[in-house]
Amino acid sequence: MFEKLEKLQIVTLAIILAVGIVAAAKVITGTFSKDTITVTGSAYQIVKSDSARLEFNITTKQKDRVSAYNQAQKQLPVVMKYLEEKGIAKENIELNSSNGYYNYKRTANGNITNEIENYTLSQPVIINTKDVDKVKELSIDLDSLISQGIEINVMPPMYFYSEISGLKVKLLEDATIDAKERAAAMLKATHNKVGKIQSVRMGVFQITPVDSTNVSDYGINDTTTVDKKVTSVANVVFRVK
């Protein structure tokens, strides 16, 4: 009886092992048939900005608001003539509404009083043009107006590239091709080949100065330089053949 029981246990164990081996074989086969490789590809292009924006303020300080405004209006023709001489057309110049604030006198120990000392007024002048090189030159030379008694506050110029949307599409395609080439190189040693794309995830675009290596999870959109480097990244999952 014990001998029959022992044989029955051996047979049962053999069946369990056989089922386990078959199941394992199915798992391994299934995993292999679904093998994938994830690769990050990138592409970039150097472009030159084709438009620019420069903003500066004519600043005056007088005893009251009216006097400050009148002084700014007297200085404005001088500034407009200067811009004309520099080759900036009137249609490229925009004047925004002036703004300002009162300055209050202080006590000997630095506390602000309720007595008005003077009024500071700013007259914004904005230049929008496709001549990016001229804007770059102006941003440096505008301070020369100080020698004529005109207080100028110049903002950093901004440079833009109008074809950025189309370029992003092309770079995304190039980044995907780069990812496939990288995947092929990685699989060459294993004698496998790159199969169909399973999924593609576009990374953020980085628009940076040409010599910059900065990246951001949220993307970078540089407006401070004329020449820019536009970089695209694509995370691609390929099937392995």
C-alpha positions as CSV (number, residue, x, y, z in Angstrom):
1,M,0.0,0.0,0.0
2,F,2.8,2.4,0.9
3,E,4.5,1.4,-2.3
4,K,1.4,2.4,-4.4
5,L,1.1,5.6,-2.5
6,E,4.7,6.5,-3.2
7,K,4.3,5.8,-7.0
8,L,1.2,7.9,-7.0
9,Q,3.1,10.8,-5.4
10,I,5.9,10.5,-8.0
11,V,3.4,10.5,-10.9
12,T,1.6,13.6,-9.4
13,L,4.9,15.4,-9.0
14,A,5.9,14.6,-12.6
15,I,2.6,16.0,-13.9
16,I,3.1,19.2,-11.9
17,L,6.6,19.7,-13.2
18,A,5.5,19.1,-16.7
19,V,2.7,21.6,-16.5
20,G,5.1,24.1,-14.9
21,I,7.6,23.6,-17.7
22,V,4.9,24.2,-20.4
23,A,3.6,27.3,-18.6
24,A,7.2,28.7,-18.3
25,A,7.8,28.0,-21.9
26,K,4.6,29.9,-22.8
27,V,5.7,32.9,-20.6
28,I,9.2,33.0,-22.1
29,T,7.8,32.8,-25.7
30,G,5.2,35.4,-25.0
31,T,7.8,37.8,-23.5
32,F,10.1,37.4,-26.4
33,S,7.5,38.0,-29.0
34,K,6.7,41.3,-27.2
35,D,10.3,42.4,-26.9
36,T,10.8,46.1,-27.4
37,I,13.6,48.6,-27.2
38,T,13.2,52.2,-26.1
39,V,15.5,54.8,-27.7
40,T,15.8,58.6,-27.4
41,G,16.7,60.3,-30.7
42,S,17.5,64.0,-31.2
43,A,18.0,66.5,-33.9
44,Y,18.9,70.2,-34.1
45,Q,19.3,73.1,-36.5
46,I,20.9,76.5,-36.2
47,V,18.7,79.4,-37.4
48,K,19.0,83.1,-37.5
49,S,16.2,85.3,-36.2
50,D,14.2,87.1,-38.8
51,S,12.5,89.8,-36.6
52,A,13.3,91.7,-33.5
53,R,11.7,93.9,-30.8
54,L,13.3,96.6,-28.9
55,E,11.6,98.6,-26.1
56,F,12.9,101.6,-24.3
57,N,11.5,104.4,-22.1
58,I,12.1,108.2,-22.2
59,T,12.2,109.0,-18.6
60,T,11.6,112.5,-17.1
61,K,11.4,113.8,-13.6
62,Q,9.8,117.1,-12.8
63,K,8.0,118.8,-9.9
64,D,4.5,117.7,-11.1
65,R,2.9,115.3,-13.6
66,V,2.1,118.0,-16.2
67,S,5.7,119.3,-16.2
68,A,7.1,115.8,-16.6
69,Y,4.7,115.0,-19.5
70,N,5.6,118.3,-21.3
71,Q,9.3,117.6,-21.0
72,A,8.8,114.1,-22.4
73,Q,6.9,115.6,-25.3
74,K,9.7,118.0,-26.1
75,Q,12.3,115.2,-26.0
76,L,10.2,112.8,-28.2
77,P,10.9,114.5,-31.5
78,V,14.7,114.4,-30.8
79,V,14.4,110.6,-30.2
80,M,12.3,110.1,-33.3
81,K,14.8,112.0,-35.4
82,Y,17.6,109.9,-34.0
83,L,15.8,106.7,-34.9
84,E,15.1,108.0,-38.4
85,E,18.8,108.7,-38.9
86,K,19.5,105.2,-37.7
87,G,17.3,103.8,-40.5
88,I,14.2,102.9,-38.5
89,A,11.0,103.7,-40.4
90,K,8.1,105.4,-38.7
91,E,5.8,102.4,-39.3
92,N,8.2,100.3,-37.3
93,I,7.9,102.6,-34.2
94,E,5.1,102.3,-31.7
95,L,4.4,104.7,-28.9
96,N,2.5,103.4,-25.9
97,S,0.7,105.4,-23.2
98,S,3.0,107.1,-20.7
99,N,2.9,106.1,-17.1
100,G,4.5,107.4,-14.0
101,Y,4.4,107.9,-10.2
102,Y,4.9,110.5,-7.5
103,N,8.1,110.5,-5.4
104,Y,7.6,111.5,-1.8
105,K,10.1,113.3,0.5
106,R,11.9,111.5,3.2
107,T,12.8,112.5,6.7
108,A,16.4,112.7,7.9
109,N,16.2,109.1,9.2
110,G,14.8,107.8,5.8
111,N,11.0,107.6,6.6
112,I,8.6,108.5,3.8
113,T,6.4,111.5,4.3
114,N,3.2,112.6,2.6
115,E,4.8,115.6,1.0
116,I,5.4,115.2,-2.8
117,E,8.9,115.8,-4.0
118,N,8.5,115.3,-7.7
119,Y,6.9,113.1,-10.4
120,T,8.7,110.5,-12.6
121,L,7.1,109.8,-16.0
122,S,8.1,107.1,-18.5
123,Q,7.2,107.3,-22.2
124,P,7.5,103.8,-23.8
125,V,8.8,103.5,-27.3
126,I,8.7,100.1,-29.1
127,I,10.5,99.1,-32.3
128,N,9.4,96.1,-34.3
129,T,11.5,95.3,-37.4
130,K,12.9,92.5,-39.5
131,D,16.3,94.2,-39.4
132,V,17.7,92.2,-36.5
133,D,21.2,93.5,-36.9
134,K,20.1,97.1,-36.7
135,V,18.2,96.4,-33.4
136,K,21.3,94.8,-32.0
137,E,23.3,97.9,-32.8
138,L,20.5,100.3,-31.5
139,S,20.3,98.5,-28.1
140,I,23.9,99.5,-27.5
141,D,23.9,103.0,-29.1
142,L,20.6,104.4,-27.6
143,D,22.4,105.4,-24.4
144,S,24.2,108.1,-26.5
145,L,21.0,110.2,-26.3
146,I,22.0,110.8,-22.6
147,S,24.6,113.3,-24.0
148,Q,21.6,115.3,-25.3
149,G,20.0,115.5,-21.9
150,I,17.6,112.7,-22.6
151,E,17.3,109.9,-19.9
152,I,16.8,106.6,-21.7
153,N,16.1,103.2,-20.1
154,V,16.7,100.4,-22.6
155,M,15.2,96.9,-22.2
156,P,17.1,93.9,-23.5
157,P,16.2,93.3,-27.2
158,M,14.1,90.3,-28.2
159,Y,14.8,88.2,-31.3
160,F,12.3,85.8,-33.0
161,Y,12.2,83.2,-35.8
162,S,8.9,83.1,-37.7
163,E,9.3,79.7,-39.2
164,I,9.6,77.8,-35.9
165,S,6.4,75.8,-36.3
166,G,7.4,74.2,-39.6
167,L,10.9,73.6,-38.3
168,K,9.6,71.8,-35.2
169,V,7.8,69.3,-37.5
170,K,10.9,68.6,-39.5
171,L,13.1,68.2,-36.5
172,L,10.7,65.8,-34.9
173,E,10.9,63.6,-38.0
174,D,14.7,63.9,-37.9
175,A,14.8,62.9,-34.2
176,T,12.7,59.8,-34.9
177,I,15.0,58.8,-37.7
178,D,18.0,59.3,-35.3
179,A,16.3,57.1,-32.7
180,K,15.9,54.3,-35.3
181,E,19.5,54.5,-36.3
182,R,20.6,54.3,-32.7
183,A,18.3,51.3,-32.0
184,A,19.8,49.5,-35.1
185,A,23.3,50.1,-33.8
186,M,22.4,48.8,-30.3
187,L,20.7,45.7,-31.7
188,K,23.5,44.9,-34.2
189,A,25.6,43.1,-31.6
190,T,22.6,40.8,-30.7
191,H,21.8,40.0,-34.4
192,N,18.4,41.5,-34.0
193,K,16.7,44.1,-36.1
194,V,14.5,47.1,-35.5
195,G,10.9,46.4,-36.1
196,K,7.9,48.7,-36.3
197,I,7.3,51.6,-34.1
198,Q,5.2,50.8,-31.1
199,S,4.9,54.3,-29.7
200,V,6.5,57.7,-30.0
201,R,6.6,60.4,-27.3
202,M,7.7,63.9,-28.3
203,G,10.0,65.7,-25.9
204,V,10.0,69.4,-25.3
205,F,11.8,71.7,-27.7
206,Q,14.8,73.6,-26.6
207,I,15.4,76.9,-28.3
208,T,18.7,78.1,-26.9
209,P,21.8,80.2,-27.8
210,V,24.0,78.3,-30.2
211,D,26.8,77.5,-27.7
212,S,24.4,76.7,-24.8
213,T,24.0,73.2,-23.3
214,N,21.1,74.1,-21.0
215,V,17.9,72.0,-21.1
216,S,14.7,72.2,-19.2
217,D,11.8,69.8,-18.6
218,Y,9.5,72.6,-19.6
219,G,11.5,73.6,-22.6
220,I,13.5,76.8,-23.3
221,N,12.5,79.6,-25.6
222,D,15.5,81.9,-26.0
223,T,14.8,85.5,-27.2
224,T,18.1,87.0,-26.3
225,T,20.3,86.0,-29.2
226,V,20.1,86.5,-33.0
227,D,21.4,83.0,-33.8
228,K,19.6,80.2,-32.1
229,K,19.9,76.4,-31.8
230,V,16.5,74.6,-32.0
231,T,16.7,71.0,-30.6
232,S,14.0,68.3,-30.8
233,V,13.9,65.1,-28.8
234,A,11.8,62.0,-29.6
235,N,11.4,58.9,-27.2
236,V,10.6,56.0,-29.5
237,V,9.6,52.4,-28.6
238,F,10.5,49.9,-31.4
239,R,9.6,46.2,-31.6
240,V,12.6,43.9,-31.9
241,K,12.7,41.4,-34.8
